[in-house]
Amino acid sequence: MPLWLDLLRTPMAAPETAGLRRLRRIWQILCLALAASIAALGPLRAIVGRAAPCMIAILLAATLIATLVYLRRKHRADAIYLANMGEGQ
């Protein structure tokens, strides 16, 4: 069997668990909220005042933390899954 076909048939990542799915969706929502808040900075500043940039900074920090947590857990799940696949061969 050609190598490319073997790699195509080999799973390269762990199946997504409910916890990882939840973290991914939280991360997506945070990214969308961050983009929307940056796009609407003018109206937000008119409504909230000088606190708007601080709120966006907090949203940015939360997005960065969620990204790091998700990537760490996803990498760990993939490593465990691939190690278990190697033991079965």
C-alpha positions as CSV (number, residue, x, y, z in Angstrom):
1,M,0.0,0.0,0.0
2,P,1.4,3.4,-0.9
3,L,2.4,5.6,2.1
4,W,0.0,8.4,1.2
5,L,-2.9,5.9,1.2
6,D,-1.8,4.5,4.5
7,L,-1.6,8.0,6.0
8,L,-5.0,8.8,4.6
9,R,-6.6,5.9,6.3
10,T,-4.7,6.5,9.7
11,P,-6.6,8.7,12.2
12,M,-4.3,11.6,13.2
13,A,-6.3,12.9,16.1
14,A,-8.4,11.6,18.9
15,P,-12.1,11.6,18.6
16,E,-13.6,14.7,20.2
17,T,-15.0,14.1,23.6
18,A,-17.9,16.1,25.1
19,G,-15.5,18.1,27.2
20,L,-13.3,19.0,24.3
21,R,-16.3,19.9,22.2
22,R,-17.5,22.2,25.0
23,L,-14.1,23.9,25.2
24,R,-14.0,24.3,21.4
25,R,-17.4,26.0,21.4
26,I,-16.5,28.3,24.3
27,W,-13.4,29.3,22.4
28,Q,-15.4,29.9,19.2
29,I,-17.9,32.1,21.1
30,L,-15.1,34.0,22.8
31,C,-13.4,34.7,19.4
32,L,-16.7,35.9,17.9
33,A,-17.5,38.1,20.9
34,L,-14.0,39.6,20.7
35,A,-14.3,40.3,17.0
36,A,-17.8,41.8,17.5
37,S,-16.6,44.0,20.4
38,I,-13.6,45.3,18.5
39,A,-15.9,46.1,15.5
40,A,-18.4,47.8,17.7
41,L,-15.8,49.8,19.8
42,G,-17.4,53.1,18.9
43,P,-20.9,52.3,20.0
44,L,-19.6,50.4,23.0
45,R,-17.6,53.4,24.1
46,A,-20.7,55.6,23.7
47,I,-22.8,53.2,25.9
48,V,-20.2,52.1,28.5
49,G,-17.7,55.0,28.3
50,R,-14.1,54.6,29.1
51,A,-14.6,51.1,30.4
52,A,-15.2,49.7,26.9
53,P,-11.5,49.1,26.1
54,C,-10.9,47.5,29.5
55,M,-13.8,45.1,28.8
56,I,-12.3,44.2,25.5
57,A,-9.0,43.6,27.1
58,I,-10.6,41.3,29.6
59,L,-12.3,39.5,26.7
60,L,-9.0,39.2,24.9
61,A,-7.3,37.7,28.0
62,A,-10.2,35.2,28.5
63,T,-9.8,34.2,24.8
64,L,-6.1,33.7,25.2
65,I,-6.5,31.6,28.3
66,A,-9.3,29.5,26.7
67,T,-7.0,29.0,23.7
68,L,-4.1,27.8,25.8
69,V,-6.4,25.4,27.9
70,Y,-8.0,24.0,24.8
71,L,-4.8,23.4,22.9
72,R,-3.2,21.8,25.9
73,R,-6.1,19.4,26.5
74,K,-6.4,18.6,22.8
75,H,-2.7,17.9,22.5
76,R,-2.8,15.6,25.5
77,A,-5.9,13.7,24.2
78,D,-4.2,13.3,20.8
79,A,-1.0,12.1,22.3
80,I,-2.7,9.5,24.5
81,Y,-4.9,8.3,21.6
82,L,-1.9,7.9,19.2
83,A,0.1,6.2,21.9
84,N,-2.7,3.7,22.5
85,M,-3.0,3.1,18.7
86,G,0.7,2.3,18.6
87,E,0.4,-0.3,21.4
88,G,-2.3,-2.1,19.5
89,Q,-0.1,-2.7,16.5
